[in-house]
Amino acid sequence: MNGFFSENGIITLVETADIGGTSASSGYVSMKGFDRATLYAEIGTWNSGDDLDTLKIQQATDSSGTSAKDLTTSASGGNYDTDNPLDADGDFAYIEIRAEDLDTDNGFTHINVTAAEGGNSGVDNVTLVLLRYGAKYPSKEMAGAASTGSKVYYKSGQ
């Protein structure tokens, strides 16, 4: 397989979840060997009286979330501007970071993504996708070897 993304990046998906009155997060994943990461969040079925209160990337010193702190912010004028929140089916947001944004001087090497909605007046579905890319050391099938029905890689023209 010779594919740009399969050799240069890894995708982490947080399944579509009803976050009304709660939150959804990915696990903490290492940024070691990657230059950038992008969070893509898309609203699905959503109650019109609610809006996405929090959307952020956090950093930690390991995969268990030790010393977790915000890397991006959810606030008026923040990276995710809560004055103009996502609040309808099909709304989406991208938040991009560079590995150099992490507090590496204090040992922060891992990131996760979090979305939250404080109200619970109905169904509030959100899907989160975290893309880590710009691999410093590209390799074949970074997300794991292909296996039938489990991990499938396809590149047209091959």
C-alpha positions as CSV (number, residue, x, y, z in Angstrom):
1,M,0.0,0.0,0.0
2,N,1.4,3.4,-0.9
3,G,-1.1,5.9,0.4
4,F,-0.3,9.3,1.8
5,F,-2.6,9.2,4.9
6,S,-2.1,5.5,5.7
7,E,1.7,6.2,5.9
8,N,1.6,9.7,7.5
9,G,-1.3,9.9,9.9
10,I,-3.7,8.2,12.2
11,I,-7.4,8.8,12.8
12,T,-9.1,8.5,16.1
13,L,-12.9,8.4,16.1
14,V,-15.3,9.1,19.0
15,E,-18.5,7.5,17.9
16,T,-21.6,9.6,17.6
17,A,-22.9,10.1,21.1
18,D,-25.9,11.8,22.7
19,I,-24.1,14.3,25.0
20,G,-27.1,16.1,26.4
21,G,-26.2,17.1,30.0
22,T,-22.8,15.3,29.7
23,S,-19.7,15.0,27.5
24,A,-17.8,12.8,25.1
25,S,-14.1,12.4,24.9
26,S,-11.4,10.4,23.2
27,G,-8.7,8.6,25.0
28,Y,-5.3,10.4,25.3
29,V,-3.1,9.6,22.3
30,S,0.6,10.4,21.8
31,M,1.7,13.2,19.5
32,K,5.2,11.7,19.4
33,G,6.3,11.6,15.8
34,F,3.5,13.8,14.5
35,D,3.7,17.5,13.5
36,R,0.0,18.4,13.7
37,A,-3.5,17.3,14.8
38,T,-6.9,18.4,13.8
39,L,-10.2,18.0,15.6
40,Y,-13.3,17.8,13.4
41,A,-16.6,17.9,15.3
42,E,-20.0,17.6,13.6
43,I,-23.5,18.0,15.1
44,G,-26.1,15.4,14.2
45,T,-29.6,15.3,15.6
46,W,-29.7,18.2,18.0
47,N,-32.3,19.8,20.2
48,S,-32.9,23.4,19.1
49,G,-32.8,24.7,22.7
50,D,-29.3,23.4,23.3
51,D,-25.8,24.3,22.0
52,L,-22.4,22.8,22.2
53,D,-20.9,24.4,25.3
54,T,-17.4,22.9,25.2
55,L,-15.2,21.8,22.3
56,K,-11.5,21.5,23.0
57,I,-8.2,19.7,22.8
58,Q,-6.5,18.9,26.1
59,Q,-2.9,17.8,26.7
60,A,-1.5,15.4,29.3
61,T,1.8,13.8,30.2
62,D,0.8,10.3,29.4
63,S,-2.0,8.1,28.0
64,S,-3.9,8.0,31.3
65,G,-4.4,11.8,31.3
66,T,-2.0,12.6,34.1
67,S,-1.8,16.4,34.7
68,A,-4.4,17.1,32.0
69,K,-4.9,20.7,31.0
70,D,-6.5,22.6,28.2
71,L,-4.5,23.1,25.0
72,T,-7.3,25.0,23.3
73,T,-10.1,27.0,24.9
74,S,-13.9,27.0,24.8
75,A,-14.9,30.6,25.6
76,S,-16.1,33.8,24.2
77,G,-13.3,34.7,21.7
78,G,-11.6,31.4,22.4
79,N,-10.4,28.7,19.9
80,Y,-14.0,27.4,20.1
81,D,-16.1,30.6,20.4
82,T,-19.1,30.0,22.7
83,D,-20.7,33.2,21.6
84,N,-21.2,31.5,18.2
85,P,-21.7,27.8,19.2
86,L,-22.7,24.8,17.1
87,D,-26.4,24.3,17.6
88,A,-28.0,22.6,14.6
89,D,-27.8,19.4,12.6
90,G,-24.9,19.7,10.1
91,D,-23.0,22.4,12.0
92,F,-19.3,21.6,12.3
93,A,-16.0,22.9,13.6
94,Y,-12.3,22.3,13.0
95,I,-9.6,23.0,15.6
96,E,-6.0,22.6,14.5
97,I,-2.9,22.4,16.7
98,R,0.8,21.9,16.1
99,A,2.9,19.5,18.2
100,E,5.0,22.6,19.2
101,D,1.9,24.0,20.9
102,L,2.2,21.3,23.6
103,D,3.9,22.1,26.9
104,T,6.8,19.8,26.2
105,D,9.1,21.6,28.6
106,N,6.9,20.1,31.4
107,G,6.5,16.7,29.8
108,F,3.2,17.1,27.9
109,T,3.2,14.6,25.0
110,H,-0.5,13.3,24.7
111,I,-3.7,14.9,23.6
112,N,-7.4,14.1,23.7
113,V,-10.6,15.8,22.4
114,T,-13.7,16.7,24.5
115,A,-17.2,18.0,23.6
116,A,-19.8,18.8,26.2
117,E,-23.4,20.1,26.4
118,G,-24.7,21.3,29.7
119,G,-28.4,21.2,29.0
120,N,-30.4,18.1,28.4
121,S,-33.7,19.2,26.7
122,G,-33.5,16.4,24.1
123,V,-31.2,14.5,21.9
124,D,-27.8,16.2,21.3
125,N,-25.6,14.0,19.0
126,V,-22.0,14.9,18.2
127,T,-19.3,13.0,16.3
128,L,-15.6,13.8,17.0
129,V,-12.7,12.9,14.7
130,L,-9.1,13.5,15.7
131,L,-6.5,13.4,12.9
132,R,-2.8,13.2,13.8
133,Y,-0.6,13.7,10.8
134,G,2.7,15.0,9.4
135,A,4.5,11.8,10.6
136,K,8.2,12.5,11.1
137,Y,8.9,8.9,10.3
138,P,6.3,7.7,7.8
139,S,5.7,3.9,7.7
140,K,3.4,1.5,6.0
141,E,-0.1,1.3,7.5
142,M,0.6,3.3,10.7
143,A,-2.7,2.4,12.2
144,G,-2.0,-1.3,12.0
145,A,-1.7,-4.0,9.4
146,A,-4.7,-4.5,7.1
147,S,-7.0,-7.4,8.0
148,T,-10.2,-8.4,6.3
149,G,-13.2,-6.5,7.7
150,S,-11.2,-4.9,10.4
151,K,-8.7,-2.5,8.9
152,V,-9.1,-1.8,5.2
153,Y,-6.7,0.3,3.2
154,Y,-7.6,1.2,-0.4
155,K,-6.0,3.6,-2.9
156,S,-7.6,4.0,-6.3
157,G,-5.4,3.3,-9.3
158,Q,-3.6,0.5,-7.7
